[in-house]
């Protein structure tokens, strides 16, 4: 038993509930009643890990990470959604 990290870089339809601002709670199922959004799927994974005895310390979705756009995105200005608390940092 020990620490581990799962990192997934993906491209596709994401970023539900875009009207939410910094510090507000996001509805990751917004617009998709079947909950088939990347964020909802990631939340399911978190719940499965927890039910398997894992302690999940951090789980976030970073929209347009600055390190993927060295010429066009400012570090720290990315929109980051916390998949555990649902709280958004920054805004679209």
N, C-alpha and C positions, 0 to 999 in steps of 0.2 A: 504494500500500500504506500502511496506517495503522491506528490503533486503531479499533475499533468495538465496540458493545455491542448485544446482543439481549436484550430484556426481554419476558417473557411473563407476564401475570397471568391465571390460570385458576382455575376452580372445578370440582371433581369428585373422584372417588375417588383418594386419594393417601395417602401416609404409610405405606409398607410397613415391616414389621419393627419395629413400635412398642414392642416390649419392650426394644429397645436403648436404652441410657442414654448420657449425655454422654460423648463420647470413644470410644465403641464404633463398630465398622464395621457399616454397615447393608447388608442384602441387599435390593436394590431389586426383585428378582424374587420375593421371598417371597410365597407364596400364589398366584402367577401363573406357572406353568411356561412359558407362552408368552412371558413377559417383556413383556406388554402393559400395563405400568403407566406412569403419567406420568413417573416418575423414570427408568425403563428407556428410554423413548422419548427423553427428553432426553439420556441417556448416548449413545444411538445418534447423535444430532445432533452431540454433541461429537466422537465418533470420526470422523464424516464431515467435520467441519470440519478436524480434524487431518490426515486423509488428503488433504485438499485444500490442505495447506500452511499452514493457520492455526495459530498458537500460542495455545492456549486458556489464559488466565491464571487465570480463576476461573469456576466454574460451581456454583451452589447452588440448592437448593429451600428456600424459607422458608415454613414452615407457619403460616398465620394471621398474616400480617405486621401488626405493631402499627400501622403507618400506615394500614391498612385499618379498624382498630378503635380510633379515638382515645379512646373512652370506656371500653374494656374490656380492652385488652391493654397490658402494660408493655413499653416498648421495651427490647430486649436479652434478653427472656425467650422470644422466639420459638424454635421448634425449627427448626434450620437443618441441612440435610444437604448435605455437600460431594459433588458428583457426580463429582469427579475422584478424591478419596481414599476416599470412602465414609464418612467420619467424621461422626458426628452431634454437634451442639452443642446442649445442653439436652436436655430429654426431654418426651415426651407425658405 
